Amino acid sequence: MKDRILFLLKYFISWLCAFVIARLVFLIYQYGQSFDLSARTWLKIFSHGFKLDLSMTGYITLFPALVLLVTSFFRNKPACIIINAYTFIVILVFLLITLVDLEAYKYWGTRLDSAPLRFLNKPKEVLASSSILTLIAYFTAFIAFTVLIFIFYRKYISSSLANSTKAGMKAFIPLVFIVGLLIIPIRGGLGVSPVNTGSVYFSSNSFANHAAVNVMWNFGQSVVENKETRNPYVFHKEKNYESVLLDLYRSGTPDSILKIKRPNIILLILESFSAKLIEPLGGTPNITPKFNEMSKHGVLFSQLYSTDSRTDKGVATVISGYPVLEAIPIMKYSEKTQNLAFLSKALIDAGYHTSFLYGGDVDFANMRSYFVNGGFQKITSESDFPASVRTGKWGVPDHYVYNRFLEDIKADTGTWFKVMLTLSNHEPFEIPGKPKFGDKTLTEKFYSSAFYADSCLGDFIRRFRESGQWDNTLIIMVADHGTRLPEFDEVFEPRKHHIPLLFTGGAVATDTVVSKIGSQANIAYTLLHQLGLPAENFLLGKDLLSPESKSFAFYSIKNGIAMITDSSGFGYDFVEHGLNYSYGNIDSSLIDIAKTMQQYVFDNYLNLSQKR
């Protein structure tokens, strides 16, 4: 009996220590943010995070406790074999989640959750965000720590269990009590509400709160709760609750910016092309000189924001005008995207040819089915390029893709709508040629990659001007999402989501700057109005060029929604049920509008697969 109880005690304590050590490693790895915190904050990170550590330890210990309970009347060898196998698997999962989270947090600014599971069928693209040396180091660490931890476990924890005799009723009764007792740390105490990620938040500094979260617990919760069968954001139960949104999005007749009724249209979706890179938008000088110059010619939207931080969501927002918010991986479900509105379909109905070009794997994030559902008549991706040019971690470098794009344009003699998604300005920011700003630090790599992407864009525009089709073409340039780099902004900060949008080309009649606040979700609606085409199918459309449309934008943050206006901004956290940041005068009605927005979009998302 004593052997079994002693084993469970050592088992519980060892996992608790493992989580504390993992948190320390996380803080050291993220030294750029953690070393700015006070010693008092560090202590609070560990003390507040201990609650989730206890909960996760309880979950892990529950299975061995049940095994020992069920085998109380038998020798310990079968139980030992089962528990050892289980522990080995848990160690693998623990190390995998912990190590991936260390690197992912630098780019995403949130602890690892179930989102990467959407991309597991494309391991090449998932691994493309890290350099070869990083992958080798991580794989080596994974193997080494797995072996070392399991050896430690066998020598100091499970050894006492291996040769003990059967315990009978003397062990059965205490083990029943222990199994019941484990429910307390699992739930986080004896209170009515169980523990959640918000339970460990304690600071106005988001990084400190993130560091307190047990990443294995966070990952497990997101996997279990990501059922996507019901709306977790229900704030209004009355019918027509969304009427306040319809009033907010009301637009009048737009100002016309086009010289011709049916121009050819190029849509360039630029990977990670944050406003932080664009000098006219307040970004660092000389990083994107070509775009800086181009922004003087056409209509530059200076206050546009991405709705999320992922390419798949950004693309769906731009092309379908769909305001993708928290917990909505719209591209994941073909049965849903087939019922979306599409800019491409609206233009096909107006007589346009449509095509999509991407130098990466178009099957990544289920993009192919999305573009097929959007009626794109030609889809070109990595496999359509020679193997000799597939040299980038994510696929074909931008300058090769722009070459192919220009060839396709010259070959199309009709009226066309052509979309290209770039990829070179993506972590790990590896580019062909000498990096303009160096490659020693992450910021240097980011700037060098952006400079390369900008040079490829500028060269394409120069050559397209020489093609003879400039005067009849509208070119739209927009980023898929913003970035945390180079300042490592928090995920809720507007600066992190601020992106450029430029309408240019010979078909544009005016050079101006539009300072009205808007988002990617407004682009399709705005364009269709310029073309005199119907746009009623687009969810919550707003015309950025209408003098009557209001100046505001929503964007998604982890566990919440953010809204900005001309005079204020805030982020609302659905876990904490409160604001995680704000500036200006925040009226309670704005918070209610943001909640309504989240509820309405998620209701629509759930109903998409039921439409015909």
N, C-alpha and C positions, 0 to 999 in steps of 0.2 A: 504494500500500500504506500509506504513512504517513498519508494522509488518512483512511483507514478506521480505522486503529488510534487515531489522535488523536481522531477523532470518538467512538469508543467510550469512550475515557478521559474526555473531557469530559462525555459523556452520563452515565457512571457517577458522576462526581464531582458533577455538577449535581443529580442525584436524591438523592444522599447529603446534600447541603447542604439540599435542599428538606425532607427529613425532619427534619433538625436544627432548621431554622427552624420547622417545624410544631410540634415539641415545645416550643420556646420560646413560641410563640403560645398553645399549650394551657396552659402554666404561668402565663402572664400572664392569660389569660382566667379561669382558676380561682384568681385571686389570693387568695380567701378561705381557701384551704387551702395553696397553694404558698408564699405569703409568710411562713407560719409555719415553713417549713422552713429549716434552716441552709444557708449557702453550700456547705458540704461535701456536704450531701445533694443540692443542685442539681447539683453536679459529678458525683456518682455517678449521678444520673438520666440524664445525657447519656452518661456513659461506659458504664454497663451497657446502656442502650438502644441503643447503637451497634451491638450485635450483630444486633438485629432490623432496624435500619436497613440494615445491610450485606446482610442476607438479602433484604429487600424490594427493595433496589436491584439485587441480582443477578437476581431474578425479572424485574424490569422490563427490564433490559438484555439478558437472554437472547434475546428475540425479535429486536431489531435486530442482534445479533451473528450470529444464524442467517441473517437476511436478507442481510447482507453476505457471509457465508460462501457461501451458495448463489449469489449474483450476482457472485462474484469475477471471473468471466471476461466480465463485461458492464460497460458504462458504469454509472456510479453513479446516473443519473437515475431509472430504475425503482425502485431500492432506496431512493432518497431520498424518492420519492413515498409508497411503502409505509410507511416508517419515520415520516415526518411525520404521516401519517394515524393511525398507531398511537399516536404520542406525544400527539397532540391528544386522542384518546380517553382515554388514561391520565391526562392532566392533568385532564380532566373528572371522572373517577372519583376521583382523588386529592383534588381540591378538594371534591367533594360529600361524601365520607366525612369529611374533616377538618373541614369546617364544621358538618356535622350532629353530629359527635361533641362539638364544643365546647359546644353547647347541651344535648345529651342527657345528658352526664355530670353536669350539675348535678342532674338529677332521678333518674337511674338509679344513679349511683355506680359504673358500670362502663364500660369502653371499648366503642365501638360494635362490634356483631357482626351476625350474620345474622338476629337476632330480628325487627327491623323489616320484613324482607322478607315476613313473614307478613301484613303489613297494606298492602302496596303496592296492592292492588286497591281500597283505600279511602283515596285521598290526602286527602280532606277531613278525615277523622278523624286521620290522621297529622299533618297540618299544624295541627290544632286546638290542639296543646299550646303553640304559640308565638303571640305577639301579631302583629298586622298589621305594626307597625313593625319587629319582629324579622325577620319574613319578608321585608319589603322590603329591610332592611339586608343580610340574608344573600344574597338574590337579586342585589342590586347588587354585593356583594363577590364572589359567584361569577362573575358575568359579567366584572367588572373584572379579577380575578386571572387568569381564563382567558385573556383577551386579552393581558395584560401578560406572563404566563409564556410564552405561545406566541410572542409577538414576541421575547422574550429568547432563546428556544430557536432560532428561525429566524435571528436575527442573529448570535449568538455560538457556537452549537453546530453547527447543521446546514449553515451556509453553506459551510464548508470541504469538505463532502461533495458539494454540488450539482453542481459543475463539474469534478470530478476524472475521470480516465480509468479504463478497466478496469485491474485490477491483476494478474490471472492467478494463477499458482502462488505468486508471491512473497507474495501476500496470503492465499491459501487456507490454507497451512500454519500461519502465525501465528494466523489466525482459528480454526482447529481447536483450537489450544492455548488460545486465549482462551475459547472456548465451554466447554471442559473445565474451565478454571480458575474459571469462574463458579460451578461446582457447590460450590466451597469456601465462599464467603459465603452461598450459598443454604442449605446444610446447617448453617451456623454453625461450620464447622471440619472437621477431619479425624477427629473422634472417632466412636465407634460410634453415639451418639444424636444425631439431628438437633436443631436449635434449636427451641424452643417458647416460649410466653409465660412459662413459669416460669423460663426461662433468664435473664431480665433482672430477676427479683425479687431484691431485696437488702436490704430494710428491714423493720422491724417496723411501719412506717407504710404502710398499704395504698395511700394516695394516691400516695406516692412510687413504689411499685411500678407502679401504673397509669400514671403519667406516663412511666415508662421504656418502656412498651409502644408499639410502632409500630402505630398504629390501623389503617392500611391492611393490614398483615400480619395483624393480629388478625381483621379483617373477612374477609379472604380465607381464612384458615384455618377460620373457623367455617362459611363457605359450603361449602368442600370437605369438611369432616369431618361436616357435619350430614346424614348419609345416613339415619340412623334405621332401619337394617336389621339392626343387630347391637347387642348390649349392650356398651358400652365399659367397663362397671363390673362386671367379673367378679372377685370376690374368693374365692368358694367354688365348687368344682366338684362337691361331693358332693350327693347327692339329699337332699331335705328340709332343705336348709340354712336355710330360713326358719323352722324350728321355734322358734328363739330369739325371733323376732318374735311368733309366736303366743302364746308365754308372756307376753311383755311386754305385749301388748294384751288379755290376759284380763280380763274384767269380770264382776262379779257382779250381783245384783239391785239396781237403782237406788233411790234415795230418790224418792218421788213428790212432784211439785211442782204437779200439776194438780188442779183442783176437779172437772172434768168429763172424761168419757172421750173424746169426739170434738169438741173445740173447732174453730171456724174458725181458720185459721192465716195470719198475715201474716208474710212474710219480707222484711225490708228490708235490702238489701245496699248499704252506704253507701260511696261513692267516697272513697278516701284518708282515711278517718275514723280516723286514728291515735290510739292511747292517749295520745300526747303532747298531744292536744287535750282530753283528758278529765280534769278535776281530781281526781275520786275514784280515778283510776288513776295519779296522779302527774303528770298533765299540767299545762299552763299554766292558771292560774285564769281564769275569765270568758270563755273562748273559745267554749265550748259549754254555756251555762247551762241550756238546755232538757234536754239529755241528762244533765247533771249531776243535775238534779232528778229526772228519770225513773229514774235508776239507783238511787234510794232505794226504788223500788217494783218488786218482782219479784226475779229471780235474776240477779245481776251476776257474771259470770265474770271475775275480776280478772287472771288469768294466761293469756290466750289469745293465740295467735300465728298470723300468716298464714304460709302455706307458701311463698309466692313474692311477687314484687313487681309482678305484672301482673294486670289485671282479668280477662282471659280465664281465667287459671289459678286465680284466687281464686274465681270463680263456679263452675268445675268442682269445686273442692275443697269448697265449701259444699253444693252441690246433689247432687253424686254421691259425696261423702265420699271423693274420690279424692286421695290424697296426692301431688299434682303436685310432682315434684322436678326437679333440673337436667336440661336438654335434653329436656323432655317437653312439647311444645306440643299437649296432648291435643285441644283444640278444632279444631285444624287439620285433623283427619282424621275425616270423618263416619263412615267405616267402622269407626272405633274407638269413637267416642262412642255409636254405636248399641248397643254391647255393654256399656256402663257400667251400673252400678246408678244409679238416680235416685230421689231423695226423692219427686219428683212421681209417678213410676210406682207407688211403694209406696202413696202416698196415693190415687191413682186406684183402685187395687185395693180400697181401704177405703171407697170411695164419695165421694171428694172431687172437686169441680170444680177445675181448675187453670188459672192464667193467669200471663203474664209481661208486665210493663210496663217500658219503657225509653224515655227521651226522646231517645236517640241512634239511630244507625243499627244495627239489629239484625243486619245482615249483616257488620258490622265484626268481624274476628277469627273469622269463621265461626260467630258465635253463633246465628244462626237455625237452622242445621242441628242444633246441639246441643240447642236447646230443642224442636225438632220431634222429635228422637230421644228426648227426655225425656217425650214424650207431652203437652206443654202444649197444652191445648185452645184457648187464645186467646193470641195474641202481638200486643202493641201496641207500636209504635215511632214514631220521629220522623215518618215519612211519614203517620201517622194523625192528626197534629196540624195545625191550620191554619198556613199559612206565616207568618202574622203573629206567632206565638209561637215560631218556630224562630230565636231571636235569639242563642243561645249558640254559642260556637265548637264545642262538641261536640254541640249540638242544643238541645233545649227546656230552659230553666231549671227548677230543681227545683219551684218553687211551682206552676207550671202542671201539671207531671207529677203532683204530689200531688193537685191538684184532680181530674184525670182518674181517678186511682187511687181516690179516695173515691167518685166517681160510679160506677165499676165495682163497687165493693163494695156500694153501696146497691142496685144493680140485680140482684145475685145473691142469690137466695132459698134456695139450697141450702146444703150444707156445702162449704166452699171452702178452697183453698190458693192464696194469691195472692203472687206475688213481684214486687218492684219494685227495680230497680237505679238508683241516683241517678247524677248526672254533674257537677253544678255545681262540686263541690270537686275540680277537676282542673286541672292547669296548662293554660293560663296564668292560671288563677284569676280569670277575668273574670266578674263577676256583675252583675245588674241593681241599680240603686240606688247609693246612696252607700256606699263601703266603710267598715265600722265602725272598722277599725284602720289605715286609709290604704292606699295602693297604690304607695308610692315604692320599697319594697324587696320582694324576693321573700318575705321573712318576713311583712311587712305584708299582702301579697296573700293569702298562705296563710291567715293568721289571719282576714282579712276574709271570704274565701271560706268557711272553716269556720263562721264565725259565721252567714253567710247560710244555709248548708246546715242548720245546727242550728235556726235559726229556722223554716225551712220544715218540718223534721221536727216541731218542737214544735207548730206550728200544725196540722199534720195530726193529730197525736195528740189535741189539744184538740177538734178537730171530730169526730174519730172517737168520742171519748167521748160526744159529744152525739148520735151517730147512733142510739143504742139497741142497738148490737151489741157494746159493750165487754165485757159480762159473759161473753159466749160465745166470746171470741176470745183466742188466744195470739199475741202479737207477738214476733217474734225480730228483733233488730237486731244486725248484725255488719258490720264493714268488709270490703271486698274485699281490701285489703292495707294495710300500714303505709307510712310515708314516711321519707325521709331528712331532710326539713325538720322543724323549723326549724334544728336543730343540725348538719345534714349528717352524720348518723351514717354510719359505714362500713356496707357492705352486709351484713356478717356480724354486726353487733351486735344482740343481742336487742331492744334498744329500738327499732330500726328496724322490727322485725316485730311489735311489741306492739300489739294491737288490742282494741277492746271487743267483748263479747258480752253481750247482755241479753235475758233471757226475761221479758216483762212482759205486761200485759193483764189483763182481769178473770178469765180462766181460770186464772191463776197463784195458788196458794193461800198462798204464803209470800214474805216479803221477807228475802233473805239474800245473802251474798257467798260465792261458791265460789272458793277460792284455789288449787285444784288446777291444775297446768300442763297445758294441752292446746292443740289447734290447730283451725283451721277444719275439718279433715278429720274431726273427732269430732262435729260438730253433727248431721248427718243420723242417725247411729247413736244418739246420745243422745235425739233427738226421737222416733224410732220406738219406742224402748224405753219412753218416757213414755206413748206411745199404745197400748202393748201389741201392736205390730205387728212382724213379723219383719224382721230387719236383717242376716241372715247374708250377703246378697249384697254388702255393702259391704266393700271391701278394707280389712283391718286396722282394723276398727271398735273404738273405745274409748268407753265410757259415762262422760261427765264427771260424772254424778250418782251413780255407783256408788261406795260407800265402798271397794270392793275394787280399783278400777282404779288404776293407777299414775300418778304425777305426772311427766309428761315431754312433750316436743314435739320434732318435727323440722321444719326448714324449709330451703328451698333457698337456696344462695348461688352466686355465679358460680364455676363450676368446682368446686363442692363441696357439702357438706351440713353442716348445723349441728344440734346436739342440746342441749337444756337440761333440767335436772332441778332439784329443789328446792335442791340444794347445789352444782351445777356446771354448766358450759356450755362448749362448744367448737365450732369450725368446722374441718372437715377439707377440705383442698384436694387435689383429685385430680390437679392438675398438679404441685404441689410434693411430693405424697405425704407430707403432714405437716399439723400444726395451724397455722392462720393466726391463731388466737386461742384463749384458754382462760381459765377462772377456776375456782377451787375444785379439788378433788382429782379429777383425770381418770384413771379406771381404764382400762387398755387394753381391757377387755371392752366398755366403752361405745363406744370407737372402732370396734371390730369390729361392734357392733350397728348403728352408723350406716352403715358400709359395706354391711352385709347389707341394711339398709333400702333403700339406693340400688339395689343389685343386684336385689332382689326387685321393687321397683316398676317398674324398667325392663324386667325380664323380663315382667311382667304387661302393660306397655304394648305391647311388641312382639307379644304374643300376642292382644291384643284383637281385631284385625281377622280373626283366624282362628276366633273363637268364633261360635257360631250359637244 
